Amino acid sequence: MASPEPDFWQYVREAFHRAPFVRNLGAVPWNKWALAAAGILGFGNPGFWLLGIAGELLYLYLTATNPRFRTLVHARRLEAERAVASGRIEQLLDHLSREARQRFTNLRQNCVDVQRITEAVQAGALPSLDEARWEGLDQLLWLFLRLQISLETLERQLTGSDRGTLEKEVAQIEKELAAAPEAGERLRRSKESLLELKKKRIENLDRASEARQILGAELQRIEQQVELLREEAAISRRPEALSARIDAVTGSLEDTNSWMRQHEDILADLGDEPGGTPRVLERPRQAAQDR
């Protein structure tokens, strides 16, 4: 999710702490030096204090409203946002198996191919895809990563459990209870409690097994959607058609997100991202400018 445009006072704060780089001096906060000088001179002539305050206010206003400065501030925020998102994603990828990481890398590369094809088409002065469409691909990749982590978490949970063994144990406990109706109350309560726990484990295994199948199917569906998107981008080469296709693909994600929320008790909890969906893909024109 793109960060919101900073408000005026945020630009003022950035302007106050601005420190342009000067050769042989490093970062120099000229406005703070000027304020310090005015403060010292003001002890000899208080007029310097008024002059310093007025000069600083004028500097802050002119700088905060300067289009080039605002662009610089926004670019720095985007860079910080990208760094945080990249670190978050790499941290999550470390929890995946090598095969799962490669699977995510392949999907991201297909999305990058869509971007490159779009850039090639836009060279003919066609309208570009807006930021919302690229955010749609970010959402697609972020959901894919969450599904992968949930799938591997479920598989680890299912590895040490055997439904057949649990069913045999349940049958044995029920048999013991039926064979000894006059057993002591404390022993009977203990066995009934154990029986309930075993049955609950079987229910959880059934839910986890069903969820694993759904997760696997959803992962394949997303991969096929992106593959189709890449093929259509290469064939049609029409940005408006590609934009509509991305909208259709990302619009279908809500059902999957809703299902994950309903089953969050058995799926991996990644927590809520403070800024919403992290930026997974670099924007094509921005990447070209960085190079």
N, C-alpha and C positions, 0 to 999 in steps of 0.2 A: 504494500500500500504506500502510495506516495505521501511524503510528509506534507502537512498543510503549509501554506504560504505564511512566513513569519509576519507578525503584525508590526506596526510602526515602532513600538517601544522595544521590540526585540532587535530591530535594526539599529535603534539608538544605542542599545547596550553593546551590540557588536562594534559600532562605530567608536564608542568610548574606549573599548579595549583593543582597538585596532593598533597594530604595531608593524608598519611596513619594514621590509628588510632593507638595510643599508650596508653596502659593501664595507668591510672592515669594522663595522659597528654591530652588525646583526640586526635583530628586531628592535626598532626604536619607536616607542610610544610618544610621538611628538606632542600630542595634545596634553599628555600628563606632564611632560617636561615643561610645557608652556604654563600649565596651571601651577606647577611648583615654583617656577620663576616669578609668576605674578604674585603668588602667596608671599614669597620672600621680599619682593620689592614693595609689597603692600604695607609692610611694617614701617617703611620710610614714607610712603605716600599711599593712603588707603584707596586712592583712585585706581591704582593698579589692580585691586581686588575686583572692583566693578568691571574694569576692562577685561580681566581674565575670565570672569564669569560670562560676560557678554560674548567674548570671543569663543569660549567653549560651546555655548549654546548655539551660536551661529555655525560653528564647525559641525556639531552633532546633527543639526537640521539639514545642512547641505549634504553631508555625507550620507545620512540615513535615507534621503530622498533621491540620491544619485542612482540612476538605473544600472550603471556598471557595478557599483558597490553592492546593490541588491542581488544582481546576478552572481557576484562572487560569493556572497553569504549563502545563497541558495545552493550553489555548487558545492560549497564546503559541507553543508548539511546533508546533501545527497551522498557525498563521499563517505561521511561518517555513518550514514544509514546503510550504505553498501557494505562497509567494513563490519558493522554489527551483524547484518544479515548473513554475510559470508561466514563469520565466525560461528554463528548459531547453527547454520546448516552443516558446516564441517563437524561441529560437535555432535550433531545428530547422526551424521553419516558414520562416525566412528563406532556407533552402537550397532551398525548393520554388518552383515557378513560381506565377504568380498563380492559374491555374486549379486547381492542386493545393491551394493554401491555401484557396481558396473551397470546394473539395470537403470538406476537413477541417472547416471552419467549419460547413458545412451538416450534417455528420454529428454534430458536437458539439451543434448546436442541436436536432437530433432527440432526442438523449439528454436535453437539458435539458427538452424537452417531456414526455418520459416522467416526469421528476422532478416537474414541475408537476402533471401529471395525478394522479400518486401522492399528492402533497400534498393535492390537492383531495378525493380519496377518503378520505384519512386524517382529514379534518376531521370525519367521522362516527364517530370513535372506533374506527376499524378498526385492526388491528395494523400497525405501520409496517414497511417493508422494513429489514432490518438492514444494518450497514455492509458486510458481505461482498458484498451484491448491488450496492451502489454501486461497490465495488472492481471488481466484474465489468465494469461499464460503463467504468471507468477502463482496465482491461486491454484492452477492445475498442478504445477510442480510441487507446491507446498502440500497439497492434499495427497499427492502420490507418495511423498516422503512420510507423511503421517501414517498412511495406510501400510507402508512397508514396515515401519517400526511396530505398529500394532500387530501385524501378521507374524513377525519374528518373535514378539513377546508371547503371543498365543502359542506358537509352536514350541517355545521353551517350556511353557506351562503344561502342554499336553504330553511332552516327552516322558515325564516321570509318572504319568497316570495311565492306568489300563482299565477300560470300562468293564471288560469281562471279569477281571479280578474283583472289582467292586461289586458287581452283580452277584458273584458267588458268595462274597462276604455278607451281603444283604440277605441272601437266601438262607445262609447258615444262621444268622442272628434270628431271623423270623422263625426258623425251625426250632431253635433253642427256646424262644419265648413260648411257642406253641406246645413244646414238650414239657415245659415246667410252669404250668399256670399258677402253682402254689408257691413259686419262688419268693424269697423275701422281697419286700417292697423296695428296699434300697437297691438290691441287685437288679430288679426288674426295671426300675427307673434308669439305672445306668445303661442297661442294654437298649432300652427304648431311645435314650438320648444318642447312643452310638449309632443305632439304626437310622435315626433321623439325619445324623451327620453324613453317613454313607450315601443316603439317598440324595442329599443336597449336593454332594460331590458329583454324583452321576448327572444330576440336572445341569450343574455347571459345565461338566465335560460336554454334554450335548449342545449347550449354548455356545461353548467355545469352538466346538467342531463345526457348527453351522456358520459361526462368524468367520472362521478361517476360510471356508469355501467362498463366502461372500467377498471377503477381502481379496482373495486371489482373483475372483472374477472382476472386481472393480479395478484392480491393477491392470489386468489385461485390457479392459475396456478403455482406460485412459491411454494406454500405449497405442491402441488401434486408432483412437480419436486423433492423437497427435500425428500418427503416421499418415492418416487420411488428410489431415490438415496440411501436412508438408507436401503431399502429392498434389492436392488441389491448388496449393499456392504455386507450384511449379507448372501446372497445366494451364490454369485459367489466367494467372498473372494479372488479376484484377483486384486492386486493394479493397474496393468496396465489397466484393464477394468474399474475400478473405476475412474482412472485418465482421461480416455477418456470420461467417462460419465460426469464428472465435467466440462471438456472442452466444451462438447456439451451444457450443461445447461447454463454455463456462457456466451457462445457465443450467446445464444438467448436473452441475456439481452439488446443488443445494440438497438434492435427495440423499446423496452420499453423506454430506455433512450432517444432515438431520439424523440419518441412521447411526452415525458415529456418536452423536450426542445421546441418543436413546440407549446405546450400549456402552457408555463410557465406563461402566463399572467393570467390564471385562477387557476393555481396550487400553492401550498405553495412553497415559495422560501426559501430553507435552506442555500443558499449561497454555495460558493465553499470551499471545505476543502483544507487548504494550502498544506497538504502532500498527497492529493488524497483521495482514499477510506480509512476510518479509520480502524484500526485493531479491529475487533469485536470478533474474536475467538482467544483464546490462542493456541499456537502450542502444539500438544500433548507431544512431548519430552521435550519441554521447561517447560510445566506445571509440568511434572513429576520431573524435576530438581528443580523447585521452591519449591515443596513439600519436 
